[in-house]
């Protein structure tokens, strides 16, 4: 995974996948970092939803709320679709 990111450092998909791997292995903090990278690169609902899930997994409610607010400001109609 790190090799893929090395060759395509602007790939939000690679960071999402990396975060999902960390989360699946119970490593929430590194997952949060990966999902934050993805959400910086690509401001979309998918990137933010993974970030919010990881933050809630470690009881970072305030951070998850902030990420949700940012997501809604970027894609306000996504919450209703």
MIVEX-468049 format. One record per residue: residue number from 1; residue in one letter; chain; x, y, z of N, C-alpha, C, O in turn. Coordinates in steps of 0.2 Angstrom, whole numbers, plus 5000, padded with zeros to 4 digits. Layout:
! MIVEX-468049
<atom i="NUM" aa="a" ch="A" n_X="X" n_Y="Y" n_Z="Z" ca_X="X" ca_Y="Y" ca_Z="Z" c_X="X" c_Y="Y" c_Z="Z" o_X="X" o_Y="Y" o_Z="Z"/>
...
END
This chain:
! MIVEX-468049
<atom i="1" aa="x" ch="A" n_X="5004" n_Y="4994" n_Z="5000" ca_X="5000" ca_Y="5000" ca_Z="5000" c_X="5004" c_Y="5006" c_Z="5000" o_X="5003" o_Y="5011" o_Z="4996"/>
<atom i="2" aa="x" ch="A" n_X="5009" n_Y="5006" n_Z="5004" ca_X="5014" ca_Y="5012" ca_Z="5004" c_X="5017" c_Y="5013" c_Z="4998" o_X="5019" o_Y="5019" o_Z="4996"/>
<atom i="3" aa="x" ch="A" n_X="5019" n_Y="5008" n_Z="4994" ca_X="5022" ca_Y="5008" ca_Z="4988" c_X="5017" c_Y="5012" c_Z="4983" o_X="5019" o_Y="5016" o_Z="4979"/>
<atom i="4" aa="x" ch="A" n_X="5011" n_Y="5010" n_Z="4983" ca_X="5006" ca_Y="5013" ca_Z="4979" c_X="5005" c_Y="5020" c_Z="4980" o_X="5005" o_Y="5024" o_Z="4975"/>
<atom i="5" aa="x" ch="A" n_X="5006" n_Y="5022" n_Z="4986" ca_X="5005" ca_Y="5029" ca_Z="4988" c_X="5012" c_Y="5033" c_Z="4986" o_X="5011" o_Y="5039" o_Z="4984"/>
<atom i="6" aa="x" ch="A" n_X="5017" n_Y="5029" n_Z="4987" ca_X="5024" ca_Y="5032" ca_Z="4984" c_X="5023" c_Y="5034" c_Z="4977" o_X="5026" o_Y="5040" o_Z="4975"/>
<atom i="7" aa="x" ch="A" n_X="5021" n_Y="5030" n_Z="4973" ca_X="5020" ca_Y="5031" ca_Z="4966" c_X="5015" c_Y="5036" c_Z="4964" o_X="5015" o_Y="5039" o_Z="4959"/>
<atom i="8" aa="x" ch="A" n_X="5009" n_Y="5036" n_Z="4968" ca_X="5004" ca_Y="5040" ca_Z="4966" c_X="5002" c_Y="5044" c_Z="4973" o_X="4996" o_Y="5042" o_Z="4975"/>
<atom i="9" aa="x" ch="A" n_X="5006" n_Y="5049" n_Z="4975" ca_X="5005" ca_Y="5052" ca_Z="4981" c_X="4998" c_Y="5056" c_Z="4982" o_X="4996" o_Y="5057" o_Z="4987"/>
<atom i="10" aa="x" ch="A" n_X="4995" n_Y="5057" n_Z="4976" ca_X="4989" ca_Y="5061" ca_Z="4976" c_X="4983" c_Y="5057" c_Z="4975" o_X="4977" o_Y="5059" o_Z="4973"/>
<atom i="11" aa="x" ch="A" n_X="4984" n_Y="5050" n_Z="4976" ca_X="4978" ca_Y="5046" ca_Z="4976" c_X="4974" c_Y="5045" c_Z="4982" o_X="4976" o_Y="5042" o_Z="4987"/>
<atom i="12" aa="x" ch="A" n_X="4968" n_Y="5048" n_Z="4982" ca_X="4964" ca_Y="5048" ca_Z="4988" c_X="4962" c_Y="5041" c_Z="4989" o_X="4961" o_Y="5039" o_Z="4995"/>
<atom i="13" aa="x" ch="A" n_X="4960" n_Y="5037" n_Z="4984" ca_X="4958" ca_Y="5030" ca_Z="4984" c_X="4963" c_Y="5026" c_Z="4988" o_X="4961" o_Y="5022" o_Z="4992"/>
<atom i="14" aa="x" ch="A" n_X="4970" n_Y="5027" n_Z="4987" ca_X="4975" ca_Y="5023" ca_Z="4990" c_X="4974" c_Y="5024" c_Z="4998" o_X="4975" o_Y="5020" o_Z="5002"/>
<atom i="15" aa="x" ch="A" n_X="4973" n_Y="5031" n_Z="5000" ca_X="4973" ca_Y="5032" ca_Z="5007" c_X="4967" c_Y="5030" c_Z="5010" o_X="4967" o_Y="5027" o_Z="5016"/>
<atom i="16" aa="x" ch="A" n_X="4961" n_Y="5030" n_Z="5006" ca_X="4955" ca_Y="5027" ca_Z="5009" c_X="4956" c_Y="5019" c_Z="5010" o_X="4954" o_Y="5016" o_Z="5015"/>
<atom i="17" aa="x" ch="A" n_X="4959" n_Y="5016" n_Z="5005" ca_X="4960" ca_Y="5009" ca_Z="5006" c_X="4965" c_Y="5007" c_Z="5012" o_X="4964" o_Y="5003" o_Z="5016"/>
<atom i="18" aa="x" ch="A" n_X="4970" n_Y="5011" n_Z="5013" ca_X="4975" ca_Y="5011" ca_Z="5018" c_X="4971" c_Y="5011" c_Z="5025" o_X="4972" o_Y="5008" o_Z="5030"/>
<atom i="19" aa="x" ch="A" n_X="4967" n_Y="5016" n_Z="5025" ca_X="4963" ca_Y="5018" ca_Z="5031" c_X="4958" c_Y="5012" c_Z="5033" o_X="4958" o_Y="5010" o_Z="5039"/>
<atom i="20" aa="x" ch="A" n_X="4955" n_Y="5009" n_Z="5028" ca_X="4951" ca_Y="5003" ca_Z="5029" c_X="4955" c_Y="4997" c_Z="5031" o_X="4952" o_Y="4994" o_Z="5036"/>
<atom i="21" aa="x" ch="A" n_X="4961" n_Y="4996" n_Z="5029" ca_X="4965" ca_Y="4991" ca_Z="5031" c_X="4967" c_Y="4992" c_Z="5039" o_X="4966" o_Y="4987" o_Z="5043"/>
<atom i="22" aa="x" ch="A" n_X="4969" n_Y="4998" n_Z="5040" ca_X="4970" ca_Y="4999" ca_Z="5047" c_X="4964" c_Y="4998" c_Z="5052" o_X="4965" o_Y="4995" o_Z="5057"/>
<atom i="23" aa="x" ch="A" n_X="4958" n_Y="5001" n_Z="5050" ca_X="4952" ca_Y="5000" ca_Z="5054" c_X="4950" c_Y="4993" c_Z="5054" o_X="4948" o_Y="4991" o_Z="5060"/>
<atom i="24" aa="x" ch="A" n_X="4951" n_Y="4989" n_Z="5049" ca_X="4949" ca_Y="4982" ca_Z="5050" c_X="4954" c_Y="4978" c_Z="5054" o_X="4952" o_Y="4973" o_Z="5057"/>
<atom i="25" aa="x" ch="A" n_X="4960" n_Y="4981" n_Z="5055" ca_X="4965" ca_Y="4978" ca_Z="5060" c_X="4965" c_Y="4981" c_Z="5067" o_X="4969" o_Y="4980" o_Z="5071"/>
<atom i="26" aa="x" ch="A" n_X="4959" n_Y="4985" n_Z="5068" ca_X="4959" ca_Y="4988" ca_Z="5075" c_X="4963" c_Y="4993" c_Z="5076" o_X="4964" o_Y="4995" o_Z="5082"/>
<atom i="27" aa="x" ch="A" n_X="4966" n_Y="4996" n_Z="5071" ca_X="4971" ca_Y="5002" ca_Z="5072" c_X="4967" c_Y="5008" c_Z="5070" o_X="4968" o_Y="5011" o_Z="5064"/>
<atom i="28" aa="x" ch="A" n_X="4964" n_Y="5011" n_Z="5074" ca_X="4959" ca_Y="5017" ca_Z="5073" c_X="4963" c_Y="5023" c_Z="5072" o_X="4962" o_Y="5027" o_Z="5067"/>
<atom i="29" aa="x" ch="A" n_X="4968" n_Y="5024" n_Z="5076" ca_X="4972" ca_Y="5031" ca_Z="5075" c_X="4976" c_Y="5031" c_Z="5068" o_X="4975" o_Y="5036" o_Z="5065"/>
<atom i="30" aa="x" ch="A" n_X="4980" n_Y="5026" n_Z="5066" ca_X="4982" ca_Y="5027" ca_Z="5059" c_X="4977" c_Y="5027" c_Z="5054" o_X="4978" o_Y="5030" o_Z="5049"/>
<atom i="31" aa="x" ch="A" n_X="4971" n_Y="5024" n_Z="5055" ca_X="4966" ca_Y="5024" ca_Z="5050" c_X="4963" c_Y="5031" c_Z="5050" o_X="4962" o_Y="5034" o_Z="5044"/>
<atom i="32" aa="x" ch="A" n_X="4963" n_Y="5035" n_Z="5055" ca_X="4961" ca_Y="5042" ca_Z="5055" c_X="4966" c_Y="5046" c_Z="5051" o_X="4963" o_Y="5050" o_Z="5047"/>
<atom i="33" aa="x" ch="A" n_X="4972" n_Y="5045" n_Z="5052" ca_X="4977" ca_Y="5049" ca_Z="5048" c_X="4976" c_Y="5048" c_Z="5041" o_X="4976" o_Y="5052" o_Z="5037"/>
<atom i="34" aa="x" ch="A" n_X="4975" n_Y="5041" n_Z="5039" ca_X="4974" ca_Y="5040" ca_Z="5032" c_X="4968" c_Y="5043" c_Z="5029" o_X="4968" o_Y="5045" o_Z="5023"/>
<atom i="35" aa="x" ch="A" n_X="4963" n_Y="5042" n_Z="5033" ca_X="4956" ca_Y="5045" ca_Z="5030" c_X="4957" c_Y="5053" c_Z="5030" o_X="4954" o_Y="5056" o_Z="5026"/>
<atom i="36" aa="x" ch="A" n_X="4960" n_Y="5056" n_Z="5035" ca_X="4961" ca_Y="5063" ca_Z="5034" c_X="4965" c_Y="5065" c_Z="5028" o_X="4963" o_Y="5070" o_Z="5025"/>
<atom i="37" aa="x" ch="A" n_X="4970" n_Y="5061" n_Z="5026" ca_X="4974" ca_Y="5062" ca_Z="5020" c_X="4969" c_Y="5062" c_Z="5014" o_X="4969" o_Y="5066" o_Z="5010"/>
<atom i="38" aa="x" ch="A" n_X="4965" n_Y="5057" n_Z="5014" ca_X="4960" ca_Y="5056" ca_Z="5008" c_X="4955" c_Y="5062" c_Z="5008" o_X="4954" o_Y="5064" o_Z="5002"/>
<atom i="39" aa="x" ch="A" n_X="4953" n_Y="5064" n_Z="5014" ca_X="4948" ca_Y="5069" ca_Z="5014" c_X="4951" c_Y="5076" c_Z="5012" o_X="4947" o_Y="5080" o_Z="5009"/>
<atom i="40" aa="x" ch="A" n_X="4957" n_Y="5077" n_Z="5013" ca_X="4961" ca_Y="5083" ca_Z="5011" c_X="4961" c_Y="5083" c_Z="5003" o_X="4960" o_Y="5088" o_Z="5000"/>
<atom i="41" aa="x" ch="A" n_X="4963" n_Y="5077" n_Z="5000" ca_X="4964" ca_Y="5076" ca_Z="4993" c_X="4958" c_Y="5076" c_Z="4989" o_X="4957" o_Y="5079" o_Z="4984"/>
<atom i="42" aa="x" ch="A" n_X="4953" n_Y="5073" n_Z="4992" ca_X="4946" ca_Y="5073" ca_Z="4988" c_X="4941" c_Y="5074" c_Z="4993" o_X="4939" o_Y="5070" o_Z="4997"/>
<atom i="43" aa="x" ch="A" n_X="4938" n_Y="5080" n_Z="4992" ca_X="4932" ca_Y="5082" ca_Z="4997" c_X="4926" c_Y="5079" c_Z="4995" o_X="4922" o_Y="5082" o_Z="4991"/>
<atom i="44" aa="x" ch="A" n_X="4925" n_Y="5073" n_Z="4997" ca_X="4919" ca_Y="5069" ca_Z="4995" c_X="4916" c_Y="5066" c_Z="5001" o_X="4919" o_Y="5065" o_Z="5006"/>
<atom i="45" aa="x" ch="A" n_X="4909" n_Y="5064" n_Z="5000" ca_X="4906" ca_Y="5060" ca_Z="5006" c_X="4909" c_Y="5054" c_Z="5008" o_X="4910" o_Y="5053" o_Z="5014"/>
<atom i="46" aa="x" ch="A" n_X="4912" n_Y="5050" n_Z="5003" ca_X="4915" ca_Y="5044" ca_Z="5005" c_X="4921" c_Y="5045" c_Z="5009" o_X="4921" o_Y="5041" o_Z="5014"/>
<atom i="47" aa="x" ch="A" n_X="4925" n_Y="5049" n_Z="5007" ca_X="4931" ca_Y="5050" ca_Z="5011" c_X="4929" c_Y="5053" c_Z="5018" o_X="4932" o_Y="5050" o_Z="5023"/>
<atom i="48" aa="x" ch="A" n_X="4925" n_Y="5057" n_Z="5019" ca_X="4923" ca_Y="5060" ca_Z="5025" c_X="4919" c_Y="5054" c_Z="5029" o_X="4920" o_Y="5054" o_Z="5035"/>
<atom i="49" aa="x" ch="A" n_X="4915" n_Y="5050" n_Z="5026" ca_X="4911" ca_Y="5045" ca_Z="5030" c_X="4916" c_Y="5040" c_Z="5033" o_X="4915" o_Y="5038" o_Z="5039"/>
<atom i="50" aa="x" ch="A" n_X="4921" n_Y="5038" n_Z="5030" ca_X="4926" ca_Y="5034" ca_Z="5033" c_X="4930" c_Y="5037" c_Z="5039" o_X="4931" o_Y="5034" o_Z="5044"/>
<atom i="51" aa="x" ch="A" n_X="4932" n_Y="5043" n_Z="5038" ca_X="4935" ca_Y="5047" ca_Z="5043" c_X="4930" c_Y="5048" c_Z="5049" o_X="4933" o_Y="5046" o_Z="5055"/>
<atom i="52" aa="x" ch="A" n_X="4924" n_Y="5049" n_Z="5048" ca_X="4919" ca_Y="5050" ca_Z="5054" c_X="4919" c_Y="5043" c_Z="5057" o_X="4919" o_Y="5043" o_Z="5064"/>
<atom i="53" aa="x" ch="A" n_X="4918" n_Y="5038" n_Z="5054" ca_X="4918" ca_Y="5031" ca_Z="5057" c_X="4924" c_Y="5029" c_Z="5061" o_X="4923" o_Y="5027" o_Z="5067"/>
<atom i="54" aa="x" ch="A" n_X="4930" n_Y="5031" n_Z="5058" ca_X="4936" ca_Y="5030" ca_Z="5062" c_X="4936" c_Y="5034" c_Z="5069" o_X="4938" o_Y="5032" o_Z="5074"/>
<atom i="55" aa="x" ch="A" n_X="4934" n_Y="5040" n_Z="5068" ca_X="4934" ca_Y="5045" ca_Z="5074" c_X="4929" c_Y="5042" c_Z="5079" o_X="4931" o_Y="5043" o_Z="5085"/>
<atom i="56" aa="x" ch="A" n_X="4924" n_Y="5040" n_Z="5077" ca_X="4919" ca_Y="5038" ca_Z="5082" c_X="4921" c_Y="5031" c_Z="5085" o_X="4919" o_Y="5030" o_Z="5091"/>
<atom i="57" aa="x" ch="A" n_X="4925" n_Y="5027" n_Z="5082" ca_X="4927" ca_Y="5021" ca_Z="5084" c_X="4932" c_Y="5022" c_Z="5090" o_X="4933" o_Y="5018" o_Z="5095"/>
<atom i="58" aa="x" ch="A" n_X="4935" n_Y="5028" n_Z="5091" ca_X="4939" ca_Y="5029" ca_Z="5097" c_X="4936" c_Y="5035" c_Z="5101" o_X="4940" o_Y="5039" o_Z="5104"/>
<atom i="59" aa="x" ch="A" n_X="4930" n_Y="5036" n_Z="5100" ca_X="4926" ca_Y="5041" ca_Z="5104" c_X="4928" c_Y="5048" c_Z="5103" o_X="4928" o_Y="5052" o_Z="5108"/>
<atom i="60" aa="x" ch="A" n_X="4930" n_Y="5050" n_Z="5097" ca_X="4932" ca_Y="5057" ca_Z="5095" c_X="4926" c_Y="5060" c_Z="5093" o_X="4926" o_Y="5062" o_Z="5087"/>
<atom i="61" aa="x" ch="A" n_X="4921" n_Y="5061" n_Z="5097" ca_X="4914" ca_Y="5063" ca_Z="5095" c_X="4915" c_Y="5071" c_Z="5092" o_X="4912" o_Y="5072" o_Z="5087"/>
<atom i="62" aa="x" ch="A" n_X="4918" n_Y="5075" n_Z="5095" ca_X="4919" ca_Y="5082" ca_Z="5093" c_X="4922" c_Y="5082" c_Z="5086" o_X="4920" o_Y="5086" o_Z="5082"/>
<atom i="63" aa="x" ch="A" n_X="4928" n_Y="5078" n_Z="5085" ca_X="4931" ca_Y="5078" ca_Z="5079" c_X="4926" c_Y="5075" c_Z="5073" o_X="4926" o_Y="5078" o_Z="5068"/>
<atom i="64" aa="x" ch="A" n_X="4923" n_Y="5070" n_Z="5075" ca_X="4918" ca_Y="5067" ca_Z="5070" c_X="4913" c_Y="5072" c_Z="5068" o_X="4910" o_Y="5073" o_Z="5063"/>
<atom i="65" aa="x" ch="A" n_X="4910" n_Y="5076" n_Z="5073" ca_X="4905" ca_Y="5081" ca_Z="5072" c_X="4908" c_Y="5086" c_Z="5067" o_X="4904" o_Y="5089" o_Z="5063"/>
<atom i="66" aa="x" ch="A" n_X="4914" n_Y="5088" n_Z="5069" ca_X="4917" ca_Y="5094" ca_Z="5064" c_X="4918" c_Y="5091" c_Z="5057" o_X="4917" o_Y="5095" o_Z="5052"/>
<atom i="67" aa="x" ch="A" n_X="4920" n_Y="5085" n_Z="5056" ca_X="4921" ca_Y="5082" ca_Z="5050" c_X="4914" c_Y="5081" c_Z="5046" o_X="4914" o_Y="5083" o_Z="5040"/>
<atom i="68" aa="x" ch="A" n_X="4909" n_Y="5079" n_Z="5050" ca_X="4902" ca_Y="5079" ca_Z="5047" c_X="4900" c_Y="5086" c_Z="5045" o_X="4897" o_Y="5086" o_Z="5039"/>
<atom i="69" aa="x" ch="A" n_X="4901" n_Y="5091" n_Z="5049" ca_X="4899" ca_Y="5098" ca_Z="5047" c_X="4903" c_Y="5100" c_Z="5041" o_X="4900" o_Y="5103" o_Z="5036"/>
<atom i="70" aa="x" ch="A" n_X="4909" n_Y="5098" n_Z="5040" ca_X="4913" ca_Y="5100" ca_Z="5034" c_X="4910" c_Y="5096" c_Z="5028" o_X="4910" o_Y="5099" o_Z="5023"/>
<atom i="71" aa="x" ch="A" n_X="4909" n_Y="5090" n_Z="5029" ca_X="4906" ca_Y="5086" ca_Z="5024" c_X="4899" c_Y="5089" c_Z="5021" o_X="4898" o_Y="5090" o_Z="5015"/>
<atom i="72" aa="x" ch="A" n_X="4895" n_Y="5091" n_Z="5026" ca_X="4889" ca_Y="5094" ca_Z="5024" c_X="4889" c_Y="5101" c_Z="5020" o_X="4885" o_Y="5102" o_Z="5016"/>
<atom i="73" aa="x" ch="A" n_X="4895" n_Y="5104" n_Z="5022" ca_X="4896" ca_Y="5111" ca_Z="5019" c_X="4898" c_Y="5110" c_Z="5012" o_X="4897" o_Y="5114" o_Z="5007"/>
<atom i="74" aa="x" ch="A" n_X="4902" n_Y="5104" n_Z="5010" ca_X="4904" ca_Y="5103" ca_Z="5004" c_X="4899" c_Y="5100" c_Z="4999" o_X="4898" o_Y="5102" o_Z="4993"/>
<atom i="75" aa="x" ch="A" n_X="4895" n_Y="5095" n_Z="5002" ca_X="4890" ca_Y="5092" ca_Z="4998" c_X="4883" c_Y="5092" c_Z="5002" o_X="4881" o_Y="5086" o_Z="5004"/>
<atom i="76" aa="x" ch="A" n_X="4880" n_Y="5097" n_Z="5002" ca_X="4874" ca_Y="5098" ca_Z="5006" c_X="4868" c_Y="5093" c_Z="5004" o_X="4864" o_Y="5091" o_Z="5008"/>
<atom i="77" aa="x" ch="A" n_X="4868" n_Y="5092" n_Z="4998" ca_X="4863" ca_Y="5087" ca_Z="4995" c_X="4864" c_Y="5080" c_Z="4996" o_X="4859" o_Y="5076" o_Z="4995"/>
<atom i="78" aa="x" ch="A" n_X="4870" n_Y="5078" n_Z="4998" ca_X="4872" ca_Y="5071" ca_Z="4998" c_X="4868" c_Y="5068" c_Z="5004" o_X="4867" o_Y="5062" o_Z="5004"/>
<atom i="79" aa="x" ch="A" n_X="4867" n_Y="5071" n_Z="5009" ca_X="4864" ca_Y="5069" ca_Z="5015" c_X="4857" c_Y="5067" c_Z="5014" o_X="4854" o_Y="5063" o_Z="5017"/>
<atom i="80" aa="x" ch="A" n_X="4853" n_Y="5070" n_Z="5009" ca_X="4847" ca_Y="5068" ca_Z="5007" c_X="4846" c_Y="5063" c_Z="5001" o_X="4840" o_Y="5061" o_Z="5000"/>
<atom i="81" aa="x" ch="A" n_X="4851" n_Y="5062" n_Z="4998" ca_X="4851" ca_Y="5057" ca_Z="4992" c_X="4852" c_Y="5050" c_Z="4994" o_X="4852" o_Y="5046" o_Z="4990"/>
END
